Amino acid sequence: MRPTNLAFLRIAKRAERQDDDVLQKTFVDFGSVMTVVSSIDHQVIFGRRGTGKTHLLTVFRQSRRAAGEIAIQIDMRNLGSSGGIYADSSIPLPQRATRLLIDVLAVIHGNLLEQAIENDALINLGVTGSALDELFIAHSTVRVVGPTTLTMTASAENAFNAESKLGFSVSAPLQSFYGEAKEASSERETVTATKSLTGEEVARVNFGSVGNSLRRVVETLPKGKLWILIDEWSEVPLDLQPYLADLLRRAVLSTKGITVKIAAIEQRSRLLIPDAMVGHVGLELGADLSAAINLDDYMVFDNDETKAVAFFKALVLKHVQAALEPDGIVPPKDQNELITQGFTQFNAFHEVVRACEGVPRDAIHILSQAAQRSNDQTISVNDVRRAAQQWYQASKDAAVSAHEQAKRLLLWIVDKVIKERQTKAFLLESGTRDTLIDFLYDERVIHVLRKSMSAQDEPGKRFHVYGIDYGCYVDLINTARAPQGLLDLGESAHEFCLSVPKTDFRSIRRCVLNLADFYR
């Protein structure tokens, strides 16, 4: 097998499965993202699954530690329990969120203690220890909610004892008379009270105590800073997110010296809900925290071809070098060698960038599938198209097929967009929230190509441009649902003959998708 194909097969598909050193070597800074994230402002980082959120947070954590600061990375998938995230719906949401907040505070406490033990030069446990103890007490308080029973028990004891003696004796020359009387009386009374509590233990967080203990902890840390990096936020149930966000705002974000970064999927996040009593519950973008960056906007081919190709060339090269160097195999030294050694022509790599639709994890999977197909040969354009189709069938189509309504919507979009409008993209009004659209987007079957675009026949309205996934499109045109007249791929020696068309943003300005028609 060619060395480049071997490297494509070896690349880890998920960042959390890779060593921190390898993640550092393979990271590509794009759009000055590290500079933006290094701000001391609280921020949220949006991006679909596979766009590199975990990779970014891990490298950022390493950079903070290299600067002599303390950074903690929290994976929300590993928090919670049957009494926390997945509790019975009969338990109020605020109580479930409180339990999850306690889990977060416990991770912060445990991580700081672990770092203090591992590196006492960085965290002096003799100084920080008492503050950590206060934090532990502050976040582990519980109270019992339920009936309170007070039981009184009383007892009394009385005792009386009397004794007397009288005697007379005669002896020459003395006579004596003696007498003795004794009386003893004792009285004892005891009263006991027993208080019994019956009910459920309810977690309770005193924001003042937690805030004060956190402030004391941060004051003892190097440079008086603590970075808290929350990953996989969208794994928290949607209805629970705003309550957890609100508790974090009160207990953590208000503490001086603490900076929080949250990585989330935009379509699966709910950081704020309105509340008639308090105005809102949760974290407000632009007020409590800012949207630092949206990774989806940086790497989509149809959004900026030049930027997308440059990013993926740098990313793939670094991954290939990291995969081959440990075995003593000489890797490509630059991007030109990567293209020459790994692909039949530049267009083949170009097709990989198009096929992954701006998702690095999909690019790695497509390269892996293409490497298996080409084996000891360089990867061709047709290898990439076949690999994209296989990856779609293996991962995305399985998820969509399991959701009957989502599958129906996808087929309806194919009929309305590809067959009738002769394009692979469509417009959807900005601000539209639809569970089926969100599902297809989350499964990376449709992609946002551009935001805030106008439509030709609807002045004054703004729209998002969505495109159908490359692999999905290739799969569709090889089935009975193939759009006749738009793209006749045909096959010659089992190879594709024509390319998947690019998105023409001018021609889609009349292709507005009306979801009401689908639901009718």
Summary of the structure (lengths in Angstrom):
residues: 520
radius of gyration: 35.0
end to end distance: 53.8
largest distance: 154.0
contacts: 1587
relative contact order: 0.12
helix: 45%
strand: 23%
